[in-house]
């Protein structure tokens, strides 16, 4: 009996050590890393409204025009929650109309609930993301010859923005940082 216990004590750690699995090598697509730049611009709807003041709309247009946007850039527009669903739809239409002439890709983020809120948020953000290039991140764990393949693939990408989506933007609750 004592021999069995000693054998278990000696063999058990060896068996458990054999259960450890090495991390799987990364594929070529996981070695590609985009180089991005981004900027965030807050905007404000009129109080308790789905409309922008004319001065605010002009300011947004000037700001976006100054960035020299292309179809490879991405605009992520966070829409503030209105008092009801009708106001939310109006705000989406206002921003869609305002950004219609902007050549960038557009993604809108709004509240996903249907609650009627007793107060209305009026401030949202426009996040602009531009993918400048794609590079290979060759670190240990890549598949054999994966670094060379990844470098070749990154050099062949004509429109890097088509390959990568920007990191998610948090919906709602955005507060302008105090200066």
Beta strands, then each sheet from edge to edge (+ up, - down):
strand 1: 32-44
strand 2: 74-78
strand 3: 105-109
strand 4: 123-136
sheet 1: 1+ 4- 2+ 3+
end
